[in-house]
Amino acid sequence: MSVFTTDINNAQKNLSALADNIVAHNDHIIVRRPDNKNVVIMSEAEFNSWQEMVHLLSTEANRQDLEQSLAQADRGQTHTLTPAESAHLHAQD
């Protein structure tokens, strides 16, 4: 992932090409505007990923669960789900 900057005039003239590059290379583009009222353009997939992360970190309980899971993975305490276990978990959603 790369972050590029451009000014508003260039962004307006080249929006289609910029959008193609954003999607193809998972880039972000900061569009500089007057008075530092800049905007960021990113792909919808990247935006959705960010939204999911914000949701996952939105409560203290979720943050603690994620930290605990990462610590377990660092210690090698992982378990690969069987197809039956996976189906059971998805049935609870």
C-alpha distances in whole Angstrom, upper triangle without the diagonal:
4,7,10,14,16,20,22,24,21,19,22,23,20,19,19,17,14,14,14,11,9,11,10,7,5,5,8,11,13,17,19,23,26,27,23,23,19,17,14,13,11,11,14,13,10,13,16,14,14,17,18,17,19,22,22,22,25,28,29,30,27,25,28,28,24,25,28,26,23,26,28,25,25,29,28,30,29,30,29,31,33,33,36,34,31,34,35,32,31,35,35,32
4,6,10,13,17,19,21,18,17,20,21,18,17,18,16,13,14,14,11,9,12,12,8,7,5,6,8,11,14,16,20,23,24,21,21,17,16,12,12,11,12,16,15,12,15,18,16,16,19,21,19,21,24,24,24,26,29,31,32,29,27,30,30,27,27,30,29,26,29,31,28,28,32,32,33,32,34,33,34,37,37,40,38,35,37,39,36,35,38,38,35
4,7,10,14,16,18,16,14,18,19,17,16,17,15,12,13,15,11,10,13,13,10,9,6,5,6,7,11,13,16,19,20,17,17,14,12,9,10,10,12,16,16,13,14,18,17,15,19,21,19,20,24,24,24,26,29,30,32,29,27,30,31,27,28,31,30,27,30,33,30,30,34,34,36,34,36,35,37,39,39,42,40,37,39,41,37,36,39,39,36
4,7,10,13,15,12,11,15,16,14,14,16,14,10,12,14,11,10,13,14,12,11,8,6,5,6,9,10,14,17,19,16,16,13,12,10,10,11,14,17,18,15,17,20,20,18,21,24,23,23,27,28,27,29,32,34,36,33,31,34,34,31,32,35,34,31,34,36,34,34,37,38,39,38,40,39,40,43,42,45,43,40,42,44,41,39,43,42,39
4,7,10,12,10,9,13,14,13,13,16,14,11,13,15,13,12,16,17,15,14,11,8,5,5,6,7,11,14,15,13,13,10,10,9,10,12,15,19,20,17,18,22,22,20,23,25,24,24,28,29,28,30,33,35,37,34,32,36,36,33,34,37,36,34,37,39,37,36,40,41,42,41,43,42,43,46,45,48,46,43,45,46,43,41,45,44,41
4,7,8,6,7,10,11,10,11,14,13,10,13,15,13,13,17,18,16,16,13,11,7,6,5,6,9,12,15,13,13,10,10,10,11,13,16,20,22,19,20,23,24,22,25,28,27,27,30,32,31,32,36,37,40,37,35,39,39,36,37,41,40,37,40,42,40,40,44,44,46,44,46,45,46,48,48,50,49,45,47,48,45,44,47,46,43
4,6,6,6,9,10,11,11,15,15,12,15,17,16,16,19,21,20,20,16,14,10,8,5,5,7,9,12,11,11,9,10,11,12,16,19,21,24,22,21,25,26,24,26,29,29,28,31,33,33,33,37,39,41,39,37,41,42,39,39,43,42,40,43,45,43,43,47,47,49,47,49,48,49,51,50,53,51,48,49,51,48,46,49,48,45
4,6,5,6,9,10,10,14,14,12,14,17,17,16,19,21,21,20,17,15,11,9,6,6,6,9,12,11,11,9,9,11,12,15,18,20,23,22,21,24,26,24,25,29,29,28,31,33,33,33,37,39,41,39,37,41,42,39,40,44,43,41,44,46,44,44,48,48,50,48,49,48,49,51,50,52,51,47,49,50,47,45,48,47,44
4,5,5,6,9,10,13,14,12,15,18,17,18,21,22,22,22,19,17,14,13,9,9,9,11,15,15,14,13,13,15,15,18,20,23,26,24,24,27,29,27,29,32,32,32,34,37,36,37,40,43,45,42,41,45,45,42,43,47,46,44,47,49,47,47,51,51,52,51,52,51,51,54,53,55,54,50,51,53,50,48,50,50,46
4,5,5,6,8,11,11,10,13,15,14,15,18,19,19,20,17,15,12,12,9,10,11,14,17,16,16,14,14,14,13,16,19,21,24,23,23,26,27,26,28,31,31,31,34,36,36,36,40,42,44,41,40,44,44,41,42,46,44,42,45,48,45,45,49,49,50,49,50,49,49,52,51,53,52,48,49,51,48,46,49,49,45
4,6,5,5,9,9,7,10,12,12,12,15,17,17,17,14,13,9,10,7,9,10,14,17,16,15,12,11,11,10,13,15,18,20,19,19,23,24,23,25,28,28,28,30,33,33,33,37,39,41,38,37,41,41,38,39,43,42,40,43,45,43,43,47,47,48,46,47,46,46,49,47,50,48,45,46,48,45,43,46,45,42
4,6,5,9,10,10,11,14,15,15,17,19,20,20,17,16,13,13,10,12,12,15,18,17,16,14,13,14,12,15,17,19,22,22,21,24,26,25,26,29,30,30,32,35,35,35,39,41,43,40,40,43,44,41,42,46,44,42,46,48,46,46,50,50,51,49,50,48,48,50,49,51,50,47,47,49,47,44,47,47,43
4,6,8,9,10,12,14,14,16,18,19,20,21,18,17,14,15,12,14,15,17,21,20,19,17,16,16,15,17,19,21,24,24,23,27,28,28,29,32,33,33,35,37,38,38,42,44,46,43,42,46,46,43,45,48,46,44,48,50,47,48,51,51,52,50,51,50,50,52,50,53,52,48,49,51,49,46,49,49,45
4,6,5,6,9,10,11,12,14,15,16,17,15,15,12,14,12,14,16,19,22,21,20,17,16,15,13,15,16,19,21,21,21,24,26,25,27,30,30,31,33,35,36,36,40,42,44,41,40,44,44,40,42,45,44,42,45,47,44,45,48,48,49,47,48,46,47,49,47,50,49,45,46,49,46,43,46,47,43
4,6,5,6,9,10,10,12,14,15,16,14,13,11,13,11,14,15,18,22,20,18,16,14,13,10,12,13,15,18,18,18,21,23,22,24,27,27,28,30,32,33,33,37,40,41,38,37,41,41,38,40,43,41,39,43,44,42,43,46,46,47,45,46,44,44,46,45,47,46,42,43,45,43,40,43,43,40
4,5,5,6,9,10,11,12,14,15,14,14,13,15,14,17,19,22,25,24,22,19,17,15,12,13,13,15,17,18,18,21,23,23,24,27,28,29,31,33,34,34,38,41,42,38,38,42,41,38,40,43,41,40,43,44,42,43,46,46,47,44,45,43,43,45,43,45,45,41,42,44,42,39,42,42,39
4,5,5,6,9,10,10,12,14,12,13,12,15,14,17,19,23,26,24,23,19,17,16,13,13,13,16,18,18,19,22,23,23,25,27,28,29,31,33,34,35,39,41,42,39,38,42,41,38,40,43,41,39,42,44,41,41,45,44,46,43,44,42,43,44,43,46,45,41,42,45,42,40,43,43,40
4,5,5,6,9,10,11,11,9,10,8,11,11,14,16,20,23,21,19,16,14,12,9,10,11,14,16,15,16,19,20,20,22,25,25,26,28,30,31,32,35,38,39,36,35,39,38,35,37,40,38,36,39,41,38,39,42,42,43,41,42,40,41,43,42,44,43,40,41,43,40,38,41,42,38
4,5,5,6,9,10,10,9,10,9,12,12,16,18,22,24,22,20,17,14,12,8,8,8,11,13,13,14,16,18,18,20,22,23,24,26,28,29,30,33,36,37,34,33,37,36,33,35,38,36,34,38,39,37,38,41,41,42,39,40,38,38,40,39,41,40,37,38,40,37,35,38,38,35
4,6,5,6,9,10,10,12,12,15,16,19,21,25,28,25,24,20,18,15,11,11,9,12,13,14,16,18,19,20,22,24,25,26,28,29,30,32,35,38,39,35,35,38,37,34,36,39,36,35,38,39,37,37,41,40,41,39,39,37,38,39,38,41,40,36,37,40,37,35,38,39,35
4,5,5,6,8,7,9,10,13,14,18,21,24,27,24,23,19,17,14,11,10,10,13,14,13,16,18,18,19,22,23,24,25,28,29,30,31,35,37,38,34,33,37,36,33,34,37,35,33,36,38,35,35,39,38,40,37,38,37,37,39,38,41,40,36,38,40,38,35,39,39,36
4,6,6,5,5,6,8,11,13,16,19,23,25,22,21,17,14,11,8,6,6,10,11,10,12,15,15,15,18,20,20,21,24,25,26,27,31,33,34,31,30,33,33,29,31,34,32,30,34,35,32,33,37,36,37,35,36,34,35,37,36,39,38,34,35,38,35,33,36,36,33
4,6,5,7,9,11,15,16,20,22,26,28,25,24,20,17,14,10,8,6,8,9,9,11,13,14,15,17,19,20,21,23,24,26,27,31,33,34,30,30,33,32,29,31,33,31,29,33,34,31,32,36,35,36,33,34,32,33,34,33,36,35,31,32,35,32,30,33,34,31
4,6,8,11,13,17,18,22,25,28,30,27,26,23,20,16,13,11,9,12,11,12,15,16,16,18,20,21,22,24,26,27,28,30,33,35,36,32,32,35,34,30,32,35,32,30,34,35,32,32,36,35,36,34,34,32,33,34,33,36,36,32,33,36,34,32,35,36,33
4,5,9,11,15,17,20,24,27,29,26,25,21,19,15,13,10,10,13,12,11,14,16,16,17,20,21,21,23,25,25,26,29,32,34,34,31,30,33,32,28,30,33,30,28,31,33,30,30,34,33,34,32,33,31,32,34,34,37,36,32,34,36,34,32,35,36,33
4,7,10,13,16,19,22,26,27,24,23,19,17,13,11,8,7,10,9,7,11,13,12,13,16,17,17,19,21,22,23,25,28,30,31,27,26,29,29,25,27,30,27,25,29,30,27,28,31,31,32,30,31,30,30,33,32,35,33,30,32,34,31,29,33,33,30
4,7,10,13,16,19,23,24,21,20,16,14,10,9,7,8,11,11,9,11,14,14,14,17,18,18,20,22,23,23,25,29,30,32,28,27,30,30,27,28,31,29,27,30,32,29,29,33,33,34,32,34,33,34,36,35,38,37,33,35,37,34,32,36,36,33
4,7,10,13,16,19,20,17,16,13,10,7,6,5,8,11,12,9,10,14,13,13,15,18,17,18,21,22,22,24,27,29,31,27,26,30,30,26,28,31,29,27,30,33,30,30,34,34,35,34,35,34,35,38,37,39,38,34,36,38,35,33,36,36,33
4,6,9,12,16,18,15,14,10,8,6,5,7,10,13,15,12,13,17,17,15,18,21,20,21,24,25,25,26,30,32,33,30,29,33,33,30,31,34,33,31,34,36,34,34,38,38,39,37,39,38,39,41,41,43,41,38,40,41,38,36,40,39,36
4,6,9,13,14,11,10,7,6,4,6,9,13,15,17,15,14,18,18,16,19,22,21,21,24,26,25,26,29,31,33,31,29,33,33,30,31,35,34,32,35,37,35,35,39,39,40,39,41,40,41,44,43,45,43,40,42,43,40,38,41,41,37
4,6,10,12,10,9,6,5,6,8,11,14,17,19,17,16,20,21,19,21,24,24,23,26,28,28,28,32,34,36,33,32,36,36,33,34,38,37,35,38,41,39,39,42,43,44,42,44,43,44,46,46,48,46,43,44,46,42,41,44,43,39
4,7,9,7,7,5,7,9,11,15,18,20,23,20,19,23,24,22,23,27,26,25,28,30,29,30,33,35,38,35,34,37,38,35,36,40,39,37,40,42,41,40,44,45,46,45,47,46,47,50,49,51,49,46,47,49,45,44,47,46,42
4,6,6,5,5,8,11,13,17,20,22,25,22,21,25,26,23,25,28,28,26,29,32,31,30,34,36,39,37,35,39,40,37,38,42,41,39,42,45,43,43,47,48,49,47,49,49,49,52,51,53,51,48,49,50,47,45,48,47,43
4,5,6,8,11,14,17,20,24,25,28,26,24,28,29,26,27,31,30,29,32,34,33,32,36,38,41,39,37,41,42,40,40,44,44,42,45,47,46,46,49,50,51,50,52,52,52,55,54,56,54,51,52,53,50,48,51,50,46
4,5,8,12,15,18,22,25,27,29,27,25,28,29,26,27,31,30,28,31,33,32,31,34,36,39,37,36,39,41,39,39,43,43,41,43,46,45,45,48,50,51,50,52,52,52,55,55,56,54,51,52,53,50,48,51,49,46
4,5,9,12,15,18,22,24,26,23,22,25,26,23,24,28,26,25,28,30,28,28,31,33,36,34,32,36,38,35,35,39,39,37,40,43,42,41,45,46,47,46,48,48,49,52,51,53,51,48,49,50,46,45,48,46,43
4,7,10,13,17,20,21,24,22,20,23,24,21,22,25,25,23,26,28,27,26,30,32,35,33,31,35,36,34,35,39,39,37,39,42,41,41,44,46,46,45,47,47,47,50,49,51,49,46,47,48,44,43,45,44,41
4,7,10,13,17,19,21,19,17,21,21,19,20,23,23,21,24,27,26,26,29,31,34,32,30,34,35,32,33,37,36,35,37,40,39,39,42,43,44,43,44,44,45,47,47,49,47,43,45,46,42,41,44,42,39
4,7,10,13,15,17,15,13,17,18,16,17,20,20,19,22,24,24,24,27,29,32,29,28,32,33,30,31,35,34,33,36,38,37,37,40,41,42,40,42,41,42,44,43,45,43,40,41,43,39,37,40,39,36
4,7,10,12,14,12,11,14,15,13,15,18,18,17,20,22,22,22,26,28,30,28,26,30,31,28,29,33,32,30,33,35,34,34,37,38,39,37,39,38,38,41,40,42,40,37,39,40,37,35,38,37,33
4,7,9,12,10,9,13,14,13,15,18,18,18,21,23,23,23,27,30,31,28,28,31,31,28,30,33,32,30,34,36,34,34,38,38,39,37,38,37,37,40,39,41,39,36,37,39,35,33,36,36,32
4,7,8,6,7,10,11,10,12,15,16,16,19,20,21,22,26,28,29,26,25,29,29,26,27,31,29,27,31,33,30,31,35,35,35,33,35,33,34,36,35,37,36,32,34,35,32,30,33,33,30
4,5,5,6,9,10,11,12,14,16,17,18,20,21,22,26,29,29,26,26,29,29,26,28,31,29,27,31,32,30,31,35,34,35,32,33,31,32,34,32,35,33,30,31,33,30,28,31,31,27
4,5,5,6,9,10,10,12,14,15,16,18,20,21,24,27,28,24,25,28,27,24,27,30,28,27,31,32,30,31,34,34,34,32,32,30,30,32,30,33,31,28,28,30,28,25,28,28,24
4,5,5,6,9,10,11,12,14,15,17,19,20,23,26,26,22,23,26,25,22,25,27,25,24,28,29,26,28,31,30,31,28,28,27,26,28,27,29,28,25,26,28,25,22,26,26,22
4,5,5,6,9,10,11,12,14,15,17,18,22,24,25,21,21,24,23,20,23,25,23,22,26,27,25,26,30,29,30,27,28,27,27,30,29,31,29,26,27,29,26,24,27,27,24
4,5,5,6,9,10,11,12,14,15,16,20,23,24,20,20,24,23,21,23,26,24,23,27,28,27,28,31,31,31,29,30,29,29,31,30,32,30,27,28,29,26,24,27,27,23
4,5,5,6,9,10,10,12,14,15,18,21,22,18,19,22,21,19,22,24,22,22,26,27,25,27,30,30,29,27,27,26,26,28,27,29,27,23,24,26,23,21,23,23,19
4,5,5,6,9,10,11,12,14,17,20,20,16,16,20,19,16,19,21,19,18,22,23,22,23,26,26,26,24,25,24,24,26,25,27,25,22,24,25,22,20,23,23,19
4,5,5,6,9,10,11,12,16,18,19,16,15,19,18,16,18,21,20,19,22,24,22,24,27,27,27,25,27,26,26,29,28,30,28,25,26,27,24,23,26,25,21
4,5,5,6,9,10,10,14,17,18,15,15,19,18,16,19,21,20,20,23,25,24,25,29,29,28,26,27,27,26,29,28,30,27,24,25,26,23,21,24,23,19
4,5,5,6,9,10,13,15,16,12,13,16,15,13,16,19,17,17,21,22,21,23,26,26,25,23,24,23,23,25,25,26,24,21,22,23,19,18,21,19,16
4,5,5,6,8,11,13,14,11,10,14,13,11,13,16,15,15,18,20,19,20,23,24,23,22,23,23,23,26,26,27,24,22,24,24,20,20,23,21,18
4,6,5,6,9,12,13,11,10,14,15,13,15,18,17,17,20,22,22,23,26,27,26,25,26,26,26,29,29,30,27,25,26,26,22,22,24,23,20
4,5,5,8,11,12,9,10,14,13,12,15,17,17,17,20,22,22,23,26,26,25,24,25,25,24,27,27,27,25,22,23,23,20,19,21,19,16
4,6,7,10,10,6,7,10,10,8,11,14,13,14,17,18,18,20,22,23,22,20,21,22,21,24,25,25,22,20,22,21,18,17,20,18,15
4,6,7,9,6,5,9,10,8,10,13,13,14,16,18,18,20,22,23,22,22,23,24,24,27,28,28,25,23,25,25,21,21,24,21,19
4,7,9,7,8,11,12,12,13,16,17,17,20,21,22,23,26,27,26,25,26,27,26,30,30,30,27,25,26,26,22,22,24,21,19
4,5,5,6,9,10,11,12,14,16,17,19,20,21,23,25,26,24,24,25,26,26,29,30,30,26,25,26,25,21,22,24,21,19
4,5,5,6,9,10,10,12,14,15,16,18,20,21,23,24,23,23,24,26,26,29,30,30,27,26,28,26,22,24,25,22,21
4,5,5,6,9,10,11,12,14,15,16,18,20,21,23,21,21,22,24,23,26,27,27,23,23,24,23,19,21,22,19,18
4,5,5,6,9,10,11,12,14,15,16,18,20,21,19,19,20,21,21,24,25,25,22,20,22,21,17,18,20,18,16
4,5,5,6,9,10,11,12,14,15,16,18,20,19,19,20,22,22,26,27,27,24,23,25,24,20,21,24,21,20
4,5,5,6,9,10,10,12,14,15,17,18,17,17,19,21,22,25,27,27,23,23,25,24,20,22,24,21,20
4,5,5,6,9,10,11,12,14,15,17,15,14,16,18,18,22,23,23,19,19,21,20,16,18,21,18,17
4,5,5,6,9,10,11,12,14,15,14,14,15,17,18,21,23,23,20,19,21,21,17,19,21,19,18
4,5,5,6,9,10,11,12,14,14,14,17,19,20,24,25,26,23,22,25,24,20,22,25,23,22
4,5,5,6,9,10,11,12,11,12,14,17,18,22,24,24,21,20,23,22,19,21,24,22,21
4,5,5,6,9,10,11,9,9,11,13,15,18,21,21,18,17,20,20,17,19,22,20,19
4,5,5,6,9,10,10,10,13,15,17,20,23,24,20,19,23,23,19,21,24,23,22
4,5,5,6,9,9,10,14,16,18,22,25,26,22,22,25,25,22,24,27,25,25
4,5,5,6,5,7,10,13,15,19,22,23,19,19,23,22,19,22,25,23,23
4,5,5,5,6,9,12,14,18,20,22,19,18,22,22,19,22,25,24,24
4,5,7,9,13,15,18,21,24,26,23,22,26,26,23,25,28,27,27
4,5,8,12,15,18,21,24,25,22,23,26,26,24,26,29,28,28
4,6,9,12,15,18,21,23,20,20,24,24,22,24,27,27,27
4,7,10,13,16,19,20,17,18,22,21,19,22,25,24,24
4,7,10,13,16,17,14,15,18,18,16,19,22,21,22
4,6,9,13,14,11,12,15,15,14,17,19,19,20
4,6,9,11,9,9,13,14,13,15,18,18,19
4,6,8,6,6,9,10,10,12,14,15,16
4,5,5,6,9,10,11,12,14,16,17
4,6,5,6,9,10,11,12,14,16
4,5,5,6,9,10,10,13,15
4,5,5,6,9,10,11,13
4,5,5,6,9,10,11
4,5,5,6,9,10
4,5,5,7,9
4,5,5,7
4,5,5
4,6
4
